[in-house]
Amino acid sequence: FFAVAHSFCCSLFLGGSLGMLKYGYFHGFQSSKASFKGVHLAQELGKKGITLHLLDANIPSFSELTLTAALKRMDTLDWELQSEAEAQGDKPAFKWVLMGSSMGGYLSCKWAELHPDRVQRLVLLCPAVQIMTHLHKALPAGSTMELWETQGWLEFDLQGTLQRCHWGFVEEGRAHHSARPALRHPTLIFHGQEDQIIPFSSSQSYATEYPGLVTLVPLHDDHFLIRSLGEITEKIFGFLNL
């Protein structure tokens, strides 16, 4: 589901303002900061001298992860890099280009909603808007949300290793996080029209709420977007004027 990236300070003309930018990527659910898409984008941006901060959303671990803890990880990274920049006398203060896949797309939107003055642009890959509504489609075969709640945990395949995730992830997400974070920044959304987890219509309706602010790119691909990485990379470069 998720994703945010490694950061680099560079001057770019984006959205009419020249400023220092850093780049972050949030991975999705059942993934890690070593996710294929995150690593691919980090490598491609690295060729242009840009560092993408690959954030770990499994905080404190996959078994005990919460959306709040993942967002606080971004808070910590932002504070650490701000402190470094201030110590070096850098002005103006940097802002973020945040990227995220699935749950990571949701986290990117949510962090931008909470900290609008810290963000410049968003790039979202099949963002899990209304994540708790769609989560049942990511469950292991034969499992249900009811079983997860009753048992208190479910085992998921985390990149080849079975690991438990607690029901508290769902409880905390439902209780404390809005389903559709408000968008205030130029946003580029990629979504596979064959996505069986987060339907294309989810991003379609989200984008129509923000005409002129959100660009939606439909792709002939599924939720993982592996077939479309070349096109995605090219369009991200265009969106960021790289």
C-alpha positions as CSV (number, residue, x, y, z in Angstrom):
1,F,0.0,0.0,0.0
2,F,2.6,2.7,1.0
3,A,5.6,5.0,0.7
4,V,8.2,8.5,1.3
5,A,11.9,9.2,0.1
6,H,15.6,10.3,0.8
7,S,16.2,14.1,0.7
8,F,18.4,16.4,-1.3
9,C,18.7,20.2,-1.2
10,C,18.5,21.7,-4.7
11,S,17.1,24.9,-6.3
12,L,14.2,24.3,-8.7
13,F,11.5,26.5,-10.2
14,L,8.3,24.8,-9.1
15,G,4.9,26.2,-8.8
16,G,6.2,29.7,-9.3
17,S,8.7,29.7,-6.3
18,L,12.4,29.2,-6.3
19,G,13.4,27.3,-3.2
20,M,15.3,24.5,-1.6
21,L,13.6,21.1,-2.0
22,K,13.9,17.7,-0.4
23,Y,12.3,14.5,-1.7
24,G,10.6,11.8,0.3
25,Y,8.8,8.5,-0.5
26,F,6.4,6.5,1.6
27,H,6.0,2.8,0.8
28,G,2.7,0.9,1.0
29,F,1.2,-1.7,3.3
30,Q,2.9,-5.1,3.3
31,S,6.0,-3.3,2.0
32,S,9.2,-1.6,3.3
33,K,11.6,1.2,2.4
34,A,13.3,-1.4,0.2
35,S,10.2,-1.5,-2.0
36,F,10.8,-2.0,-5.8
37,K,9.1,1.3,-6.8
38,G,10.8,3.4,-4.1
39,V,14.3,2.0,-5.0
40,H,13.6,2.5,-8.7
41,L,12.6,6.1,-8.2
42,A,15.6,6.7,-5.9
43,Q,17.9,5.4,-8.5
44,E,16.4,7.4,-11.3
45,L,16.4,10.6,-9.3
46,G,19.9,9.9,-8.2
47,K,21.1,10.1,-11.8
48,K,20.0,13.7,-11.7
49,G,21.8,14.3,-8.4
50,I,18.7,14.2,-6.3
51,T,18.5,12.1,-3.1
52,L,15.1,10.5,-2.4
53,H,14.5,9.8,1.3
54,L,12.9,6.3,1.5
55,L,10.8,6.5,4.7
56,D,10.0,3.4,6.8
57,A,6.3,3.4,7.5
58,N,6.5,0.2,9.6
59,I,6.8,2.1,12.9
60,P,7.6,0.8,15.4
61,S,7.4,-2.4,13.4
62,F,5.0,-4.0,10.9
63,S,3.4,-6.0,13.7
64,E,2.6,-2.8,15.6
65,L,2.4,-0.2,12.9
66,T,0.0,2.8,13.0
67,L,-0.7,5.6,10.7
68,T,0.1,8.1,13.5
69,A,3.5,6.5,14.1
70,A,4.4,6.6,10.4
71,L,3.4,10.3,10.2
72,K,5.5,11.0,13.3
73,R,8.5,9.4,11.5
74,M,8.1,12.0,8.8
75,D,7.9,14.7,11.5
76,T,11.2,13.5,13.0
77,L,13.0,13.5,9.6
78,D,11.7,17.0,8.7
79,W,12.8,18.3,12.1
80,E,16.3,16.7,11.8
81,L,16.8,18.1,8.3
82,Q,15.5,21.5,9.3
83,S,17.9,21.6,12.2
84,E,20.8,20.7,9.9
85,A,19.8,23.4,7.4
86,E,19.5,26.1,10.1
87,A,22.9,25.1,11.5
88,Q,24.4,25.7,8.0
89,G,22.6,29.0,7.7
90,D,20.5,27.8,4.7
91,K,17.7,30.2,3.7
92,P,15.0,30.0,2.6
93,A,13.8,27.0,4.5
94,F,13.4,23.9,2.3
95,K,10.1,22.3,1.4
96,W,9.2,18.7,0.5
97,V,8.2,16.9,-2.7
98,L,6.4,13.9,-1.2
99,M,5.8,10.7,-3.1
100,G,3.9,7.6,-2.0
101,S,2.5,4.4,-3.1
102,S,-0.9,3.1,-2.0
103,M,-0.9,3.5,1.8
104,G,2.2,5.7,1.3
105,G,0.1,7.9,-1.0
106,Y,-2.4,8.3,1.8
107,L,0.4,9.2,4.2
108,S,1.9,11.7,1.9
109,C,-1.5,13.4,1.5
110,K,-2.1,13.4,5.2
111,W,1.2,14.8,6.1
112,A,0.8,17.6,3.6
113,E,-2.7,18.3,5.0
114,L,-1.2,18.6,8.5
115,H,1.9,20.6,7.4
116,P,0.8,22.6,4.3
117,D,3.7,25.1,4.7
118,R,6.3,22.3,4.6
119,V,5.2,20.8,1.2
120,Q,5.7,21.9,-2.4
121,R,4.2,19.1,-4.5
122,L,2.8,15.6,-4.2
123,V,3.3,12.5,-6.5
124,L,0.9,9.6,-5.7
125,L,0.9,6.1,-7.0
126,C,-2.5,4.3,-6.7
127,P,-3.1,6.3,-3.4
128,A,-5.1,4.5,-0.8
129,V,-7.6,7.2,-0.2
130,Q,-10.2,5.8,2.2
131,I,-7.7,3.2,3.1
132,M,-9.8,1.5,5.7
133,T,-12.6,1.0,3.3
134,H,-10.4,-0.9,0.8
135,L,-8.2,-2.7,3.2
136,H,-10.2,-5.9,3.1
137,K,-9.1,-6.4,-0.5
138,A,-5.5,-6.7,0.7
139,L,-6.1,-9.5,3.2
140,P,-4.6,-13.0,2.8
141,A,-6.8,-15.6,1.1
142,G,-9.5,-16.9,3.4
143,S,-9.1,-14.1,5.9
144,T,-11.7,-11.5,6.7
145,M,-11.8,-8.2,8.6
146,E,-14.0,-10.0,11.2
147,L,-11.4,-12.6,11.8
148,W,-8.7,-9.9,12.1
149,E,-10.7,-8.1,14.8
150,T,-11.7,-11.2,16.7
151,Q,-8.2,-12.7,16.7
152,G,-6.5,-9.4,17.2
153,W,-3.9,-10.0,14.5
154,L,-3.5,-11.4,11.0
155,E,-0.4,-12.8,9.2
156,F,0.6,-11.0,6.0
157,D,3.3,-11.8,3.5
158,L,5.8,-9.0,4.0
159,Q,8.1,-9.4,1.0
160,G,8.5,-13.2,1.4
161,T,8.2,-13.4,5.2
162,L,5.0,-14.0,7.2
163,Q,4.5,-11.4,9.8
164,R,1.6,-10.5,12.0
165,C,-0.1,-7.1,12.0
166,H,-2.2,-6.1,14.9
167,W,-5.9,-5.1,14.7
168,G,-4.9,-1.8,16.4
169,F,-3.7,-0.6,13.0
170,V,-7.3,-0.6,11.8
171,E,-8.8,0.8,15.1
172,E,-6.3,3.7,15.2
173,G,-6.7,4.5,11.5
174,R,-10.5,4.6,11.7
175,A,-10.6,6.6,15.0
176,H,-7.9,9.3,14.2
177,H,-7.4,9.8,10.5
178,S,-9.7,11.4,7.9
179,A,-10.5,9.1,4.9
180,R,-9.9,11.8,2.3
181,P,-7.2,14.3,3.3
182,A,-7.6,17.8,1.8
183,L,-5.3,18.6,-1.0
184,R,-3.7,22.1,-1.2
185,H,-0.6,21.5,-3.4
186,P,-0.1,20.6,-7.1
187,T,-0.6,16.9,-7.2
188,L,0.3,14.2,-9.8
189,I,-1.6,10.9,-9.4
190,F,-0.9,7.7,-11.3
191,H,-3.5,5.0,-11.1
192,G,-3.8,1.6,-12.8
193,Q,-7.1,1.0,-14.5
194,E,-6.8,-2.7,-13.7
195,D,-6.2,-2.1,-10.0
196,Q,-8.1,-4.7,-7.9
197,I,-7.2,-3.3,-4.5
198,I,-7.8,0.5,-4.8
199,P,-10.1,1.0,-7.7
200,F,-9.2,3.6,-10.4
201,S,-12.5,5.3,-9.6
202,S,-11.2,6.2,-6.2
203,S,-8.5,8.5,-7.7
204,Q,-10.8,9.6,-10.4
205,S,-13.3,11.0,-7.8
206,Y,-10.5,12.4,-5.7
207,A,-9.1,14.3,-8.6
208,T,-12.4,15.8,-9.6
209,E,-12.7,17.4,-6.2
210,Y,-9.6,19.6,-7.1
211,P,-9.9,20.8,-10.7
212,G,-6.7,22.6,-11.8
213,L,-4.7,21.3,-8.8
214,V,-4.6,17.6,-9.5
215,T,-3.5,15.8,-12.7
216,L,-4.6,12.2,-12.9
217,V,-2.7,9.8,-15.3
218,P,-4.6,6.6,-16.0
219,L,-2.4,3.6,-16.8
220,H,-3.0,0.2,-18.3
221,D,-1.7,-1.5,-15.3
222,D,-2.6,-3.0,-11.9
223,H,-2.1,-1.8,-8.3
224,F,1.7,-2.4,-8.4
225,L,2.3,-0.3,-11.6
226,I,5.5,-2.3,-12.4
227,R,4.8,-2.3,-16.1
228,S,4.4,1.5,-16.1
229,L,7.5,2.5,-14.2
230,G,9.2,4.0,-17.3
231,E,6.3,6.2,-18.2
232,I,5.8,7.1,-14.5
233,T,9.4,8.2,-14.2
234,E,9.3,10.3,-17.3
235,K,6.1,12.1,-16.2
236,I,7.4,12.7,-12.7
237,F,10.5,14.4,-14.2
238,G,8.2,16.6,-16.3
239,F,6.0,17.4,-13.4
240,L,9.1,18.5,-11.3
241,N,10.8,20.3,-14.2
242,L,13.8,18.0,-13.9
